[in-house]
Amino acid sequence: MIQLNPKVDLYIKDGCGRCALHATPKCKVNKWQIELETLRQIVLESGLTEELKWGVPVYTHLGKNILTVSALKDVCIIGFFKGVLIKDTQNMLIKQGENSQSSRIVKFTSENEILNHQDTLIDFIHQAIQIEEIGQKVEFKKDDISVPEELALKFKENPAFKTAFYALTPGRQKGYLLYFSQAKQSATRTQRINNYTQKIFEGIGFHDEYKMNNKVSH
């Protein structure tokens, strides 16, 4: 039996709540309500559990994150956490960001477009579930930037924060690691980490925050 999560109902109705457009007609989610509901139905019929994490719908299997469904300004998307491992003969899966090593998304601009690719989406979802069930891992390219001790301690103290950090795209992770590591004093590194904890939980990158603030100042 399909179980709808009331928190996702609110997301589709009012948006993620990250900006002043929340629950207004100008919210980007408001533009894609029909498409989001269509993707939601397809995903739930595959047996995944519906949750709300980092402000967006996340679908899990045996406690593991499988995929997300969310709205951007010009498209709505379905995103697979380990999409790079999915066999995609139609070349529909794309990187969300240039540095994205694991996640892959599919963009849509209409309900008809989603329904026309429904069989392929179902196949992707089943593959993603199987990938998690057999424990298949993504081999990430090593980065020269190490995790500061203060951040490692924060991960140990707050596993949910660690999960949220590594749910960010590799590019967003790198941006934060650079910013945290550049501080010479341990106290400053700790302060920077604490200042951006909530943003990381919300899935917002350091440079995303800078761009938003810059737009406001102009």
C-alpha positions in Angstrom: 0.0 0.0 0.0 1.4 3.4 -1.0 2.0 5.7 2.0 2.1 9.5 1.3 4.3 11.6 3.6 2.4 14.7 4.8 5.7 16.6 4.8 6.0 16.0 1.0 2.4 17.1 0.6 3.5 20.4 2.1 6.6 20.6 -0.1 4.5 20.3 -3.2 1.9 22.7 -1.9 4.2 25.4 -0.5 7.8 24.7 -1.5 11.0 24.0 0.4 10.8 27.0 2.7 14.4 28.2 2.0 13.5 31.6 0.7 10.9 34.4 1.0 8.9 33.0 -1.9 7.8 30.1 0.2 4.0 29.4 0.0 3.6 32.1 -2.7 2.6 31.8 -6.4 6.2 32.8 -7.3 7.7 29.8 -5.6 9.5 27.6 -8.2 7.8 24.5 -6.8 4.4 26.0 -7.5 5.1 25.9 -11.2 5.8 22.2 -11.2 3.1 20.7 -8.9 1.5 18.5 -11.5 4.9 17.2 -12.7 6.1 16.6 -9.2 3.0 14.6 -8.3 3.4 12.5 -11.5 7.0 11.7 -10.6 6.0 11.1 -7.0 3.4 8.5 -8.1 5.9 6.7 -10.3 8.4 6.5 -7.6 6.0 5.4 -4.8 4.7 2.6 -7.1 8.2 1.2 -7.1 7.9 0.6 -3.3 10.3 3.3 -2.0 9.7 5.1 1.3 8.9 8.8 1.1 10.8 11.2 3.3 11.7 14.9 3.4 15.4 15.6 3.8 17.3 18.9 3.3 14.0 20.5 2.4 13.2 18.2 -0.6 11.5 14.8 -1.1 14.0 11.9 -0.7 13.0 8.3 -1.4 14.7 5.6 0.5 15.0 1.8 0.6 16.1 -0.1 3.7 17.2 3.3 5.2 19.4 4.1 2.2 18.9 7.2 0.0 17.9 6.2 -3.5 16.6 9.3 -5.3 15.1 12.7 -5.0 12.3 14.5 -6.7 12.4 18.3 -6.7 11.9 21.5 -8.6 14.3 23.9 -10.1 13.5 27.3 -11.7 13.1 26.0 -15.3 12.6 22.3 -14.8 11.6 19.6 -12.4 14.0 16.7 -11.8 14.4 13.2 -10.5 17.9 12.6 -9.2 19.6 9.4 -8.4 22.3 9.4 -5.6 24.3 6.6 -7.4 23.1 7.5 -10.9 26.5 7.0 -12.4 26.1 3.3 -11.8 22.8 3.0 -13.6 22.8 1.6 -17.2 21.4 4.3 -19.4 21.0 3.2 -23.0 19.0 6.3 -23.9 21.5 8.8 -22.4 18.9 10.5 -20.3 20.9 10.8 -17.1 23.1 13.9 -16.8 25.4 15.5 -14.2 23.7 18.2 -12.1 27.0 19.9 -11.7 30.4 19.7 -13.5 32.1 18.0 -10.5 29.3 15.6 -9.7 30.9 12.1 -9.5 28.0 10.0 -8.3 24.6 11.6 -8.7 22.8 11.9 -12.0 19.5 13.6 -12.8 16.8 13.6 -15.5 15.1 16.9 -16.3 11.5 17.4 -17.3 9.4 20.3 -18.5 6.0 18.7 -18.8 3.8 15.9 -17.5 3.6 14.4 -21.0 7.3 14.2 -21.2 7.4 12.3 -17.9 4.7 9.9 -19.0 6.4 9.3 -22.3 9.5 8.1 -20.4 7.7 6.4 -17.6 9.0 2.9 -18.5 12.6 4.1 -18.6 12.2 5.9 -15.2 10.8 2.7 -13.7 13.8 0.8 -15.0 16.2 3.4 -13.6 14.5 3.2 -10.2 14.6 -0.6 -10.1 18.3 -0.5 -11.1 19.0 2.0 -8.3 17.3 -0.2 -5.7 19.3 -3.2 -6.8 22.5 -1.2 -6.7 21.8 -0.4 -3.1 20.7 -3.9 -2.2 23.9 -5.5 -3.5 26.0 -2.8 -1.8 27.6 -1.4 -5.0 29.9 1.5 -4.4 30.9 4.5 -6.4 34.6 4.9 -6.7 35.3 8.6 -6.1 38.3 10.3 -7.5 40.6 11.4 -4.6 40.8 15.1 -4.0 43.9 16.9 -2.6 41.7 18.7 0.0 41.6 16.9 3.3 38.8 17.1 5.9 39.9 19.5 8.7 40.1 17.9 12.2 37.3 20.2 13.4 35.0 19.0 10.6 35.8 15.4 11.3 35.0 16.0 15.0 31.6 17.5 14.0 30.9 14.4 11.8 31.6 12.2 14.8 29.4 14.2 17.1 26.6 14.6 14.6 26.2 11.7 12.1 23.2 13.4 10.5 25.4 16.4 9.7 27.9 14.0 8.1 25.2 12.5 6.0 24.0 15.9 4.9 27.5 17.0 4.0 28.2 14.0 1.8 24.8 14.3 0.2 26.0 17.6 -1.3 27.4 17.5 -4.8 31.2 17.0 -4.8 31.6 20.6 -6.0 29.7 21.9 -3.0 31.7 19.7 -0.7 34.9 21.0 -2.2 33.7 24.6 -1.8 33.1 24.1 1.9 36.4 22.2 2.5 38.3 25.0 0.9 36.6 27.6 2.9 36.9 25.8 6.2 40.6 24.8 5.6 41.7 28.3 4.7 41.2 29.5 8.3 44.6 29.4 10.1 43.2 29.1 13.6 41.3 26.1 14.9 38.7 28.3 16.6 38.0 30.1 13.3 37.6 26.8 11.5 35.1 25.6 14.1 33.2 28.9 13.9 33.0 28.7 10.1 31.7 25.1 10.3 29.1 26.1 12.9 28.0 29.1 10.9 27.3 27.0 7.8 25.8 23.9 9.5 22.2 24.8 8.8 23.0 25.7 5.2 24.6 22.3 4.7 21.5 20.6 6.2 19.5 22.5 3.7 21.6 21.3 0.8 22.9 24.8 0.0 26.5 25.2 -1.1 29.0 27.8 0.1 29.1 29.5 -3.3 25.3 29.3 -3.6 25.1 31.4 -0.4 27.6 33.9 -1.8 25.7 34.2 -5.1 22.4 34.8 -3.2 23.9 37.4 -1.0 25.5 39.1 -3.9 22.2 39.3 -5.8 20.5 40.9 -2.8 23.3 43.5 -2.5 22.8 44.5 -6.1 
